[in-house]
Amino acid sequence: MRKQGVLLVNLGTPDSPSVSDVRKYLDEFLMDERVIDINPINRTLLVKGIIVPFRGPKSAKVYKEVWSEKGSPLLYYSVRQQELLQQRLGNEYMVELAMRYQSPSIESALERMKKKQVANIKVIPLFPQYASASTGSVNQKIMEIVSKWPTIPDISFISSFHDNEGMLEVFADNARKYQPETFDHILFSFHGLPERQLTKADDSGKYCLKVPDCCSRFNDANRMCYSAQSHDTARLLAEKLDIPKEKYTVCFQSRLGNSPWKKPYTSDVLKDLAAKGAKRLLVFSPAFVADCLETLYEIVVEYHEEFRALGGEKVQLVESLNDDPKWIEALEKMVRGN
């Protein structure tokens, strides 16, 4: 009997923290038309002429800070997720891991499945909230590759799992050990997106950034909106942990460039809370299923230091899902359709 294929896809990581490998990664990542969705000529000039040459050395220093003897934390935990999911699913399944950018590549993972003649492929982009620049890019790349195959198997995509019960429970468990009630405020800090990408996701053209508090309630009009899904993830986590609405803030980190991005920016929220006398902050980053540069450095190091410079005392990260058994169980249920 032919096996059923499962393809887990995360964003990607440089092969090493060297400047050359970081530049190679940034070039592939930022040249994606869904990531920097501007005129191709302008994108090329911006990425290859400015961002990669100048940002490469700075990013390499940061990657060295999070690199360990196990290598890239994002790759390490992604491999662990693939291995543990394979164990749970058993021999009836073939579980492969790929990165949208760099290694292991989507092409190589799909080629291995092709050679094994899997009966079907279920694709799980490892981004809880849907965005064109992440999940959309993964799905497009896979369709481009498979469309050239002589024989195309049944393929299905899980485009988002922002309200997945298993995922939420792991984040909640990770937070409980820090006793959220003892912190002055809770932040749900998601990866940012340009506002133009949010409006593009509004097929009606009448809702996104046009209706007051358009992301505050999750509904049919914004069900595929990254920001709306992020707000809903935060709401569900807050309910699990009995965090009152006035004690948490949804914010967005990791801006790039000068165009308007989704607000409020996490750095601005830190300043506002410090000015109000907050001393201890607990920070979730539920856009990531594995700890990575954005969590281990941007939150643990940069935001902690920034907050202390403003008069605060502590920014505590709630760890990501990583290789938690409950998260692997949640992935198994996604695969089996439970």
Phi and psi in degrees as GROMACS dihedral restraints (atoms count N, CA, C in turn):
[ dihedral_restraints ]
;  ai    aj    ak    al  type     phi  dphi    fc
    3     4     5     6     1   -73.2    20    10
    4     5     6     7     1   145.8    20    10
    6     7     8     9     1   -79.3    20    10
    7     8     9    10     1   158.0    20    10
    9    10    11    12     1   -92.6    20    10
   10    11    12    13     1   134.5    20    10
   12    13    14    15     1   -94.3    20    10
   13    14    15    16     1   141.7    20    10
   15    16    17    18     1  -130.0    20    10
   16    17    18    19     1   125.6    20    10
   18    19    20    21     1  -118.2    20    10
   19    20    21    22     1   111.4    20    10
   21    22    23    24     1   -91.2    20    10
   22    23    24    25     1   132.6    20    10
   24    25    26    27     1  -131.3    20    10
   25    26    27    28     1   123.6    20    10
   27    28    29    30     1  -109.9    20    10
   28    29    30    31     1  -179.6    20    10
   30    31    32    33     1   -69.2    20    10
   31    32    33    34     1   -55.7    20    10
   33    34    35    36     1   138.8    20    10
   34    35    36    37     1   170.6    20    10
   36    37    38    39     1  -157.9    20    10
   37    38    39    40     1   151.3    20    10
   39    40    41    42     1   -60.9    20    10
   40    41    42    43     1   155.6    20    10
   42    43    44    45     1   -68.9    20    10
   43    44    45    46     1   -25.6    20    10
   45    46    47    48     1  -156.4    20    10
   46    47    48    49     1   168.3    20    10
   48    49    50    51     1   -83.8    20    10
   49    50    51    52     1    15.4    20    10
   51    52    53    54     1   -69.7    20    10
   52    53    54    55     1   153.8    20    10
   54    55    56    57     1   -59.5    20    10
   55    56    57    58     1   -42.1    20    10
   57    58    59    60     1   -64.2    20    10
   58    59    60    61     1   -42.4    20    10
   60    61    62    63     1   -70.7    20    10
   61    62    63    64     1   -36.1    20    10
   63    64    65    66     1   -66.3    20    10
   64    65    66    67     1   -42.0    20    10
   66    67    68    69     1   -62.4    20    10
   67    68    69    70     1   -40.2    20    10
   69    70    71    72     1   -61.5    20    10
   70    71    72    73     1   -43.6    20    10
   72    73    74    75     1   -65.1    20    10
   73    74    75    76     1   -48.5    20    10
   75    76    77    78     1   -60.5    20    10
   76    77    78    79     1   -38.3    20    10
   78    79    80    81     1   -62.7    20    10
   79    80    81    82     1   -47.7    20    10
   81    82    83    84     1   -66.4    20    10
   82    83    84    85     1   -42.9    20    10
   84    85    86    87     1   -63.4    20    10
   85    86    87    88     1   -53.3    20    10
   87    88    89    90     1   -79.6    20    10
   88    89    90    91     1   -15.2    20    10
   90    91    92    93     1   -83.0    20    10
   91    92    93    94     1    -5.6    20    10
   93    94    95    96     1   -64.0    20    10
   94    95    96    97     1   127.3    20    10
   96    97    98    99     1   -65.1    20    10
   97    98    99   100     1   -19.2    20    10
   99   100   101   102     1   -87.6    20    10
  100   101   102   103     1   -19.9    20    10
  102   103   104   105     1   -83.8    20    10
  103   104   105   106     1   -55.1    20    10
  105   106   107   108     1  -111.1    20    10
  106   107   108   109     1    93.1    20    10
  108   109   110   111     1   -90.3    20    10
  109   110   111   112     1    66.8    20    10
  111   112   113   114     1  -127.6    20    10
  112   113   114   115     1   179.4    20    10
  114   115   116   117     1   -49.7    20    10
  115   116   117   118     1   131.7    20    10
  117   118   119   120     1   -54.8    20    10
  118   119   120   121     1   -38.3    20    10
  120   121   122   123     1   -66.4    20    10
  121   122   123   124     1   -45.6    20    10
  123   124   125   126     1   -64.1    20    10
  124   125   126   127     1   -37.1    20    10
  126   127   128   129     1   -63.5    20    10
  127   128   129   130     1   -43.7    20    10
  129   130   131   132     1   -62.5    20    10
  130   131   132   133     1   -45.4    20    10
  132   133   134   135     1   -63.2    20    10
  133   134   135   136     1   -41.5    20    10
  135   136   137   138     1   -67.1    20    10
  136   137   138   139     1   -48.7    20    10
  138   139   140   141     1   -73.5    20    10
  139   140   141   142     1   -53.6    20    10
  141   142   143   144     1   -79.7    20    10
  142   143   144   145     1   -24.7    20    10
  144   145   146   147     1   -95.2    20    10
  145   146   147   148     1   -25.3    20    10
  147   148   149   150     1  -124.7    20    10
  148   149   150   151     1   -59.8    20    10
  150   151   152   153     1   -65.3    20    10
  151   152   153   154     1   -54.5    20    10
  153   154   155   156     1   -63.7    20    10
  154   155   156   157     1   -47.0    20    10
  156   157   158   159     1   -62.3    20    10
  157   158   159   160     1   -40.5    20    10
  159   160   161   162     1   -91.2    20    10
  160   161   162   163     1   -34.0    20    10
  162   163   164   165     1   -82.1    20    10
  163   164   165   166     1   -25.7    20    10
  165   166   167   168     1   -52.2    20    10
  166   167   168   169     1   -55.3    20    10
  168   169   170   171     1   -62.0    20    10
  169   170   171   172     1   -39.1    20    10
  171   172   173   174     1   -65.6    20    10
  172   173   174   175     1   -44.3    20    10
  174   175   176   177     1   -65.8    20    10
  175   176   177   178     1   -35.5    20    10
  177   178   179   180     1   -60.8    20    10
  178   179   180   181     1   -40.7    20    10
  180   181   182   183     1   -62.3    20    10
  181   182   183   184     1   -39.2    20    10
  183   184   185   186     1   -69.7    20    10
  184   185   186   187     1   -42.4    20    10
  186   187   188   189     1   -60.5    20    10
  187   188   189   190     1   -36.4    20    10
  189   190   191   192     1   -61.8    20    10
  190   191   192   193     1   -29.5    20    10
  192   193   194   195     1   -68.6    20    10
  193   194   195   196     1   -32.2    20    10
  195   196   197   198     1  -101.4    20    10
  196   197   198   199     1   -11.5    20    10
  198   199   200   201     1   -67.9    20    10
  199   200   201   202     1   143.0    20    10
  201   202   203   204     1  -131.1    20    10
  202   203   204   205     1  -174.9    20    10
  204   205   206   207     1   -64.3    20    10
  205   206   207   208     1   -18.0    20    10
  207   208   209   210     1   -87.8    20    10
  208   209   210   211     1    -2.8    20    10
  210   211   212   213     1    92.0    20    10
  211   212   213   214     1  -147.3    20    10
  213   214   215   216     1   -66.8    20    10
  214   215   216   217     1   126.1    20    10
  216   217   218   219     1   -61.7    20    10
  217   218   219   220     1   -36.4    20    10
  219   220   221   222     1   -62.8    20    10
  220   221   222   223     1   -44.6    20    10
  222   223   224   225     1   -69.1    20    10
  223   224   225   226     1   -41.8    20    10
  225   226   227   228     1   -57.9    20    10
  226   227   228   229     1   -51.4    20    10
  228   229   230   231     1   -70.7    20    10
  229   230   231   232     1   -30.9    20    10
  231   232   233   234     1   -66.3    20    10
  232   233   234   235     1   -41.4    20    10
  234   235   236   237     1   -63.3    20    10
  235   236   237   238     1   -41.9    20    10
  237   238   239   240     1   -59.9    20    10
  238   239   240   241     1   -42.2    20    10
  240   241   242   243     1   -62.7    20    10
  241   242   243   244     1   -42.6    20    10
  243   244   245   246     1   -64.0    20    10
  244   245   246   247     1   -45.4    20    10
  246   247   248   249     1   -65.2    20    10
  247   248   249   250     1   -45.0    20    10
  249   250   251   252     1   -70.0    20    10
  250   251   252   253     1   -35.1    20    10
  252   253   254   255     1   -67.3    20    10
  253   254   255   256     1   -39.5    20    10
  255   256   257   258     1   -59.3    20    10
  256   257   258   259     1   -42.1    20    10
  258   259   260   261     1   -62.0    20    10
  259   260   261   262     1   -41.6    20    10
  261   262   263   264     1   -69.8    20    10
  262   263   264   265     1   -38.0    20    10
  264   265   266   267     1   -79.6    20    10
  265   266   267   268     1   -30.5    20    10
  267   268   269   270     1    85.3    20    10
  268   269   270   271     1  -173.3    20    10
  270   271   272   273     1   -72.3    20    10
  271   272   273   274     1   -10.5    20    10
  273   274   275   276     1   -74.6    20    10
  274   275   276   277     1   -10.9    20    10
  276   277   278   279     1  -121.3    20    10
  277   278   279   280     1   154.2    20    10
  279   280   281   282     1  -121.5    20    10
  280   281   282   283     1   110.6    20    10
  282   283   284   285     1  -102.8    20    10
  283   284   285   286     1   122.4    20    10
  285   286   287   288     1  -117.9    20    10
  286   287   288   289     1   152.3    20    10
  288   289   290   291     1  -116.9    20    10
  289   290   291   292     1   139.8    20    10
  291   292   293   294     1  -141.6    20    10
  292   293   294   295     1   160.3    20    10
  294   295   296   297     1  -114.7    20    10
  295   296   297   298     1   141.8    20    10
  297   298   299   300     1   -62.8    20    10
  298   299   300   301     1   -34.1    20    10
  300   301   302   303     1  -127.4    20    10
  301   302   303   304     1   134.9    20    10
  303   304   305   306     1    71.7    20    10
  304   305   306   307     1  -145.8    20    10
  306   307   308   309     1  -110.9    20    10
  307   308   309   310     1   148.6    20    10
  309   310   311   312     1   -72.5    20    10
  310   311   312   313     1   139.9    20    10
  312   313   314   315     1   -78.7    20    10
  313   314   315   316     1   156.9    20    10
  315   316   317   318     1   -62.6    20    10
  316   317   318   319     1   -40.7    20    10
  318   319   320   321     1   -57.8    20    10
  319   320   321   322     1   -45.2    20    10
  321   322   323   324     1   -67.8    20    10
  322   323   324   325     1   -39.4    20    10
  324   325   326   327     1   -64.9    20    10
  325   326   327   328     1   -44.2    20    10
  327   328   329   330     1   -66.0    20    10
  328   329   330   331     1   -35.9    20    10
  330   331   332   333     1   -64.4    20    10
  331   332   333   334     1   -38.9    20    10
  333   334   335   336     1   -64.4    20    10
  334   335   336   337     1   -39.1    20    10
  336   337   338   339     1   -66.5    20    10
  337   338   339   340     1   -39.0    20    10
  339   340   341   342     1   -61.6    20    10
  340   341   342   343     1   -44.1    20    10
  342   343   344   345     1   -65.5    20    10
  343   344   345   346     1   -31.9    20    10
  345   346   347   348     1   -83.3    20    10
  346   347   348   349     1    -4.2    20    10
  348   349   350   351     1    53.3    20    10
  349   350   351   352     1    52.1    20    10
  351   352   353   354     1   -61.2    20    10
  352   353   354   355     1   149.4    20    10
  354   355   356   357     1   -70.6    20    10
  355   356   357   358     1   -34.1    20    10
  357   358   359   360     1  -159.9    20    10
  358   359   360   361     1   170.0    20    10
  360   361   362   363     1  -133.5    20    10
  361   362   363   364     1   126.3    20    10
  363   364   365   366     1  -106.2    20    10
  364   365   366   367     1   122.4    20    10
  366   367   368   369     1  -100.8    20    10
  367   368   369   370     1   127.4    20    10
  369   370   371   372     1  -122.4    20    10
  370   371   372   373     1    93.8    20    10
  372   373   374   375     1   -65.5    20    10
  373   374   375   376     1   130.4    20    10
  375   376   377   378     1   -84.9    20    10
  376   377   378   379     1    52.1    20    10
  378   379   380   381     1  -126.5    20    10
  379   380   381   382     1   110.7    20    10
  381   382   383   384     1   -57.4    20    10
  382   383   384   385     1   -40.9    20    10
  384   385   386   387     1  -101.9    20    10
  385   386   387   388     1   133.5    20    10
  387   388   389   390     1   -70.7    20    10
  388   389   390   391     1   135.0    20    10
  390   391   392   393     1  -144.8    20    10
  391   392   393   394     1   145.0    20    10
  393   394   395   396     1   -58.9    20    10
  394   395   396   397     1   -35.9    20    10
  396   397   398   399     1   -76.1    20    10
  397   398   399   400     1   -13.3    20    10
  399   400   401   402     1  -118.5    20    10
  400   401   402   403     1   -80.5    20    10
  402   403   404   405     1   -59.1    20    10
  403   404   405   406     1   -44.8    20    10
  405   406   407   408     1   -60.0    20    10
  406   407   408   409     1   -40.1    20    10
  408   409   410   411     1   -66.2    20    10
  409   410   411   412     1   -41.7    20    10
  411   412   413   414     1   -60.9    20    10
  412   413   414   415     1   -49.4    20    10
  414   415   416   417     1   -63.4    20    10
  415   416   417   418     1   -40.1    20    10
  417   418   419   420     1   -62.6    20    10
  418   419   420   421     1   -44.9    20    10
  420   421   422   423     1   -60.9    20    10
  421   422   423   424     1   -44.1    20    10
  423   424   425   426     1   -63.5    20    10
  424   425   426   427     1   -43.6    20    10
  426   427   428   429     1   -65.1    20    10
  427   428   429   430     1   -36.4    20    10
  429   430   431   432     1   -62.9    20    10
  430   431   432   433     1   -41.9    20    10
  432   433   434   435     1   -70.3    20    10
  433   434   435   436     1   -50.2    20    10
  435   436   437   438     1   -69.6    20    10
  436   437   438   439     1   -27.3    20    10
  438   439   440   441     1   -62.0    20    10
  439   440   441   442     1   -18.5    20    10
  441   442   443   444     1   -93.7    20    10
  442   443   444   445     1    -4.6    20    10
  444   445   446   447     1   -73.7    20    10
  445   446   447   448     1   142.7    20    10
  447   448   449   450     1   -61.8    20    10
  448   449   450   451     1   -40.0    20    10
  450   451   452   453     1  -120.4    20    10
  451   452   453   454     1   121.6    20    10
  453   454   455   456     1  -107.1    20    10
  454   455   456   457     1   119.4    20    10
  456   457   458   459     1   -75.1    20    10
  457   458   459   460     1   169.2    20    10
  459   460   461   462     1   -63.1    20    10
  460   461   462   463     1   130.1    20    10
  462   463   464   465     1  -128.8    20    10
  463   464   465   466     1   134.3    20    10
  465   466   467   468     1  -129.3    20    10
  466   467   468   469     1   152.8    20    10
  468   469   470   471     1  -125.2    20    10
  469   470   471   472     1   137.4    20    10
  471   472   473   474     1   -99.4    20    10
  472   473   474   475     1   104.5    20    10
  474   475   476   477     1   -81.9    20    10
  475   476   477   478     1   -21.2    20    10
  477   478   479   480     1  -162.6    20    10
  478   479   480   481     1   155.8    20    10
  480   481   482   483     1  -146.9    20    10
  481   482   483   484     1    42.7    20    10
  483   484   485   486     1   -63.4    20    10
  484   485   486   487     1   -22.2    20    10
  486   487   488   489     1  -113.3    20    10
  487   488   489   490     1    19.8    20    10
  489   490   491   492     1   -62.7    20    10
  490   491   492   493     1   126.7    20    10
  492   493   494   495     1   -62.6    20    10
  493   494   495   496     1   -42.1    20    10
  495   496   497   498     1   -64.8    20    10
  496   497   498   499     1   -43.5    20    10
  498   499   500   501     1   -59.7    20    10
  499   500   501   502     1   -47.3    20    10
  501   502   503   504     1   -61.4    20    10
  502   503   504   505     1   -38.9    20    10
  504   505   506   507     1   -67.3    20    10
  505   506   507   508     1   -36.2    20    10
  507   508   509   510     1   -66.5    20    10
  508   509   510   511     1   -44.7    20    10
  510   511   512   513     1   -60.5    20    10
  511   512   513   514     1   -41.2    20    10
  513   514   515   516     1   -64.9    20    10
  514   515   516   517     1   -43.1    20    10
  516   517   518   519     1   -59.8    20    10
  517   518   519   520     1   -43.9    20    10
  519   520   521   522     1   -63.4    20    10
  520   521   522   523     1   -32.1    20    10
  522   523   524   525     1   -77.8    20    10
  523   524   525   526     1   -34.8    20    10
  525   526   527   528     1   -59.4    20    10
  526   527   528   529     1   -32.4    20    10
  528   529   530   531     1   -68.3    20    10
  529   530   531   532     1   -16.1    20    10
  531   532   533   534     1   -95.6    20    10
  532   533   534   535     1    -2.3    20    10
  534   535   536   537     1    55.8    20    10
  535   536   537   538     1    76.5    20    10
  537   538   539   540     1   -52.6    20    10
  538   539   540   541     1   -31.2    20    10
  540   541   542   543     1   -65.3    20    10
  541   542   543   544     1   -15.5    20    10
  543   544   545   546     1   -88.8    20    10
  544   545   546   547     1    -4.1    20    10
  546   547   548   549     1   -93.7    20    10
  547   548   549   550     1   152.1    20    10
  549   550   551   552     1   -69.7    20    10
  550   551   552   553     1   -33.6    20    10
  552   553   554   555     1  -158.3    20    10
  553   554   555   556     1   155.2    20    10
  555   556   557   558     1  -115.9    20    10
  556   557   558   559     1   134.2    20    10
  558   559   560   561     1  -113.1    20    10
  559   560   561   562     1   135.0    20    10
  561   562   563   564     1  -107.7    20    10
  562   563   564   565     1    96.3    20    10
  564   565   566   567     1  -100.1    20    10
  565   566   567   568     1   110.4    20    10
  567   568   569   570     1  -101.0    20    10
  568   569   570   571     1   157.5    20    10
  570   571   572   573     1   -63.4    20    10
  571   572   573   574     1   136.9    20    10
  573   574   575   576     1   -77.1    20    10
  574   575   576   577     1   164.9    20    10
  576   577   578   579     1  -142.7    20    10
  577   578   579   580     1   146.6    20    10
  579   580   581   582     1   -61.5    20    10
  580   581   582   583     1   143.7    20    10
  582   583   584   585     1   -59.0    20    10
  583   584   585   586     1   -32.8    20    10
  585   586   587   588     1   -63.1    20    10
  586   587   588   589     1   -30.7    20    10
  588   589   590   591     1   -73.6    20    10
  589   590   591   592     1   -31.4    20    10
  591   592   593   594     1   -67.8    20    10
  592   593   594   595     1   -44.3    20    10
  594   595   596   597     1   -67.2    20    10
  595   596   597   598     1   -32.9    20    10
  597   598   599   600     1   -63.3    20    10
  598   599   600   601     1   -29.2    20    10
  600   601   602   603     1   -77.1    20    10
  601   602   603   604     1    -9.0    20    10
  603   604   605   606     1   -89.8    20    10
  604   605   606   607     1    96.3    20    10
  606   607   608   609     1   -63.5    20    10
  607   608   609   610     1   -27.2    20    10
  609   610   611   612     1   -76.9    20    10
  610   611   612   613     1   -27.4    20    10
  612   613   614   615     1    71.5    20    10
  613   614   615   616     1    10.8    20    10
  615   616   617   618     1  -121.7    20    10
  616   617   618   619     1    -0.8    20    10
  618   619   620   621     1  -115.6    20    10
  619   620   621   622     1   -56.1    20    10
  621   622   623   624     1   -60.8    20    10
  622   623   624   625     1   123.0    20    10
  624   625   626   627     1    61.2    20    10
  625   626   627   628     1    13.2    20    10
  627   628   629   630     1  -117.1    20    10
  628   629   630   631     1   -25.1    20    10
  630   631   632   633     1   -98.4    20    10
  631   632   633   634     1   132.3    20    10
  633   634   635   636     1   -55.0    20    10
  634   635   636   637     1   135.6    20    10
  636   637   638   639     1    50.6    20    10
  637   638   639   640     1    47.5    20    10
  639   640   641   642     1   -61.8    20    10
  640   641   642   643     1   -22.6    20    10
  642   643   644   645     1   -98.5    20    10
  643   644   645   646     1    -6.0    20    10
  645   646   647   648     1   -72.1    20    10
  646   647   648   649     1   -26.9    20    10
  648   649   650   651     1  -120.9    20    10
  649   650   651   652     1   129.7    20    10
  651   652   653   654     1   -84.2    20    10
  652   653   654   655     1   123.5    20    10
  654   655   656   657     1  -150.3    20    10
  655   656   657   658     1  -176.6    20    10
  657   658   659   660     1   -63.4    20    10
  658   659   660   661     1   -30.5    20    10
  660   661   662   663     1   -71.6    20    10
  661   662   663   664     1   -26.8    20    10
  663   664   665   666     1  -124.6    20    10
  664   665   666   667     1    20.5    20    10
  666   667   668   669     1   -62.0    20    10
  667   668   669   670     1   -24.5    20    10
  669   670   671   672     1  -106.9    20    10
  670   671   672   673     1    16.5    20    10
  672   673   674   675     1   -85.7    20    10
  673   674   675   676     1   128.0    20    10
  675   676   677   678     1   -58.6    20    10
  676   677   678   679     1   -45.3    20    10
  678   679   680   681     1   -65.8    20    10
  679   680   681   682     1   -42.8    20    10
  681   682   683   684     1   -64.6    20    10
  682   683   684   685     1   -41.3    20    10
  684   685   686   687     1   -64.5    20    10
  685   686   687   688     1   -37.6    20    10
  687   688   689   690     1   -63.7    20    10
  688   689   690   691     1   -46.7    20    10
  690   691   692   693     1   -60.1    20    10
  691   692   693   694     1   -37.2    20    10
  693   694   695   696     1   -70.8    20    10
  694   695   696   697     1   -38.9    20    10
  696   697   698   699     1   -58.0    20    10
  697   698   699   700     1   -46.6    20    10
  699   700   701   702     1   -61.7    20    10
  700   701   702   703     1   -43.1    20    10
  702   703   704   705     1   -61.3    20    10
  703   704   705   706     1   -44.1    20    10
  705   706   707   708     1   -65.8    20    10
  706   707   708   709     1   -39.1    20    10
  708   709   710   711     1   -67.2    20    10
  709   710   711   712     1   -41.8    20    10
  711   712   713   714     1   -61.0    20    10
  712   713   714   715     1   -39.8    20    10
  714   715   716   717     1   -64.7    20    10
  715   716   717   718     1   -40.5    20    10
  717   718   719   720     1   -61.6    20    10
  718   719   720   721     1   -35.3    20    10
  720   721   722   723     1  -101.0    20    10
  721   722   723   724     1     5.9    20    10
  723   724   725   726     1    56.6    20    10
  724   725   726   727     1    41.4    20    10
  726   727   728   729     1   -91.9    20    10
  727   728   729   730     1   117.9    20    10
  729   730   731   732     1   -65.7    20    10
  730   731   732   733     1   152.0    20    10
  732   733   734   735     1   -56.2    20    10
  733   734   735   736     1   -36.6    20    10
  735   736   737   738     1   -73.8    20    10
  736   737   738   739     1    -8.2    20    10
  738   739   740   741     1  -103.0    20    10
  739   740   741   742     1     4.1    20    10
  741   742   743   744     1  -136.2    20    10
  742   743   744   745     1   157.0    20    10
  744   745   746   747     1  -134.7    20    10
  745   746   747   748     1   135.8    20    10
  747   748   749   750     1   -92.6    20    10
  748   749   750   751     1   127.2    20    10
  750   751   752   753     1  -142.9    20    10
  751   752   753   754     1   175.9    20    10
  753   754   755   756     1  -136.3    20    10
  754   755   756   757     1   133.7    20    10
  756   757   758   759     1  -115.2    20    10
  757   758   759   760     1   180.0    20    10
  759   760   761   762     1    64.9    20    10
  760   761   762   763     1    48.2    20    10
  762   763   764   765     1   -70.7    20    10
  763   764   765   766     1   151.8    20    10
  765   766   767   768     1  -139.7    20    10
  766   767   768   769     1   122.3    20    10
  768   769   770   771     1    90.4    20    10
  769   770   771   772     1  -176.0    20    10
  771   772   773   774     1  -106.4    20    10
  772   773   774   775     1    -4.8    20    10
  774   775   776   777     1   -71.6    20    10
  775   776   777   778     1   157.6    20    10
  777   778   779   780     1   -64.5    20    10
  778   779   780   781     1   129.0    20    10
  780   781   782   783     1  -110.8    20    10
  781   782   783   784     1   166.8    20    10
  783   784   785   786     1   -58.6    20    10
  784   785   786   787     1   131.8    20    10
  786   787   788   789     1  -108.2    20    10
  787   788   789   790     1   162.2    20    10
  789   790   791   792     1   -80.9    20    10
  790   791   792   793     1   150.2    20    10
  792   793   794   795     1   -76.8    20    10
  793   794   795   796     1   139.7    20    10
  795   796   797   798     1   -56.2    20    10
  796   797   798   799     1   -41.5    20    10
  798   799   800   801     1   -62.0    20    10
  799   800   801   802     1   -36.8    20    10
  801   802   803   804     1   -69.4    20    10
  802   803   804   805     1   -36.3    20    10
  804   805   806   807     1   -65.4    20    10
  805   806   807   808     1   -39.3    20    10
  807   808   809   810     1   -58.7    20    10
  808   809   810   811     1   -44.9    20    10
  810   811   812   813     1   -63.1    20    10
  811   812   813   814     1   -43.6    20    10
  813   814   815   816     1   -64.5    20    10
  814   815   816   817     1   -43.7    20    10
  816   817   818   819     1   -67.5    20    10
  817   818   819   820     1   -38.6    20    10
  819   820   821   822     1   -63.8    20    10
  820   821   822   823     1   -39.8    20    10
  822   823   824   825     1   -64.7    20    10
  823   824   825   826     1   -26.8    20    10
  825   826   827   828     1   -88.4    20    10
  826   827   828   829     1     1.2    20    10
  828   829   830   831     1    96.3    20    10
  829   830   831   832     1     6.0    20    10
  831   832   833   834     1   -65.4    20    10
  832   833   834   835     1   140.7    20    10
  834   835   836   837     1  -115.9    20    10
  835   836   837   838     1   -33.7    20    10
  837   838   839   840     1  -129.2    20    10
  838   839   840   841     1   125.6    20    10
  840   841   842   843     1  -122.1    20    10
  841   842   843   844     1   138.0    20    10
  843   844   845   846     1  -106.8    20    10
  844   845   846   847     1   127.7    20    10
  846   847   848   849     1  -122.3    20    10
  847   848   849   850     1   121.3    20    10
  849   850   851   852     1   -92.8    20    10
  850   851   852   853     1   152.0    20    10
  852   853   854   855     1  -134.5    20    10
  853   854   855   856     1    75.0    20    10
  855   856   857   858     1   -80.5    20    10
  856   857   858   859     1    13.0    20    10
  858   859   860   861     1   -86.2    20    10
  859   860   861   862     1    -7.7    20    10
  861   862   863   864     1  -119.6    20    10
  862   863   864   865     1   136.9    20    10
  864   865   866   867     1   -95.9    20    10
  865   866   867   868     1    -4.7    20    10
  867   868   869   870     1  -143.2    20    10
  868   869   870   871     1   141.1    20    10
  870   871   872   873     1   -64.8    20    10
  871   872   873   874     1   144.5    20    10
  873   874   875   876     1  -157.0    20    10
  874   875   876   877     1  -167.4    20    10
  876   877   878   879     1   -55.0    20    10
  877   878   879   880     1   -42.7    20    10
  879   880   881   882     1   -68.3    20    10
  880   881   882   883     1   -27.2    20    10
  882   883   884   885     1   -95.2    20    10
  883   884   885   886     1   -50.5    20    10
  885   886   887   888     1   -73.4    20    10
  886   887   888   889     1   -24.0    20    10
  888   889   890   891     1  -113.5    20    10
  889   890   891   892     1   -53.2    20    10
  891   892   893   894     1   -60.7    20    10
  892   893   894   895     1   -42.8    20    10
  894   895   896   897     1   -86.6    20    10
  895   896   897   898     1   -54.1    20    10
  897   898   899   900     1   -63.9    20    10
  898   899   900   901     1   -38.2    20    10
  900   901   902   903     1  -101.6    20    10
  901   902   903   904     1   -61.4    20    10
  903   904   905   906     1   -64.6    20    10
  904   905   906   907     1   -52.1    20    10
  906   907   908   909     1   -69.2    20    10
  907   908   909   910     1   -34.5    20    10
  909   910   911   912     1   -62.5    20    10
  910   911   912   913     1   -46.8    20    10
  912   913   914   915     1   -66.4    20    10
  913   914   915   916     1   -39.6    20    10
  915   916   917   918     1   -63.7    20    10
  916   917   918   919     1   -43.5    20    10
  918   919   920   921     1   -66.2    20    10
  919   920   921   922     1   -40.3    20    10
  921   922   923   924     1   -65.1    20    10
  922   923   924   925     1   -37.6    20    10
  924   925   926   927     1   -64.9    20    10
  925   926   927   928     1   -24.0    20    10
  927   928   929   930     1   -88.6    20    10
  928   929   930   931     1    -1.1    20    10
  930   931   932   933     1   108.6    20    10
  931   932   933   934     1    -3.6    20    10
  933   934   935   936     1   -78.1    20    10
  934   935   936   937     1   177.6    20    10
  936   937   938   939     1  -116.8    20    10
  937   938   939   940     1   -40.4    20    10
  939   940   941   942     1  -150.9    20    10
  940   941   942   943     1   132.2    20    10
  942   943   944   945     1  -114.9    20    10
  943   944   945   946     1   113.0    20    10
  945   946   947   948     1  -106.8    20    10
  946   947   948   949     1   120.7    20    10
  948   949   950   951     1   -79.1    20    10
  949   950   951   952     1   136.2    20    10
  951   952   953   954     1   -87.1    20    10
  952   953   954   955     1   118.8    20    10
  954   955   956   957     1   -57.4    20    10
  955   956   957   958     1   156.6    20    10
  957   958   959   960     1   -80.1    20    10
  958   959   960   961     1  -170.9    20    10
  960   961   962   963     1   -73.3    20    10
  961   962   963   964     1   -37.6    20    10
  963   964   965   966     1    47.5    20    10
  964   965   966   967     1  -122.7    20    10
  966   967   968   969     1  -111.4    20    10
  967   968   969   970     1    29.6    20    10
  969   970   971   972     1   -60.6    20    10
  970   971   972   973     1   131.9    20    10
  972   973   974   975     1   -56.1    20    10
  973   974   975   976     1   -34.9    20    10
  975   976   977   978     1   -66.9    20    10
  976   977   978   979     1   -31.8    20    10
  978   979   980   981     1   -71.5    20    10
  979   980   981   982     1   -40.1    20    10
  981   982   983   984     1   -64.1    20    10
  982   983   984   985     1   -38.2    20    10
  984   985   986   987     1   -62.9    20    10
  985   986   987   988     1   -39.0    20    10
  987   988   989   990     1   -64.1    20    10
  988   989   990   991     1   -40.4    20    10
  990   991   992   993     1   -63.0    20    10
  991   992   993   994     1   -42.2    20    10
  993   994   995   996     1   -58.9    20    10
  994   995   996   997     1   -42.2    20    10
  996   997   998   999     1   -64.8    20    10
  997   998   999  1000     1   -36.8    20    10
  999  1000  1001  1002     1   -61.6    20    10
 1000  1001  1002  1003     1   -43.6    20    10
 1002  1003  1004  1005     1   -63.7    20    10
 1003  1004  1005  1006     1   -45.9    20    10
 1005  1006  1007  1008     1   -80.6    20    10
 1006  1007  1008  1009     1    -8.0    20    10
 1008  1009  1010  1011     1    77.7    20    10
 1009  1010  1011  1012     1    25.5    20    10
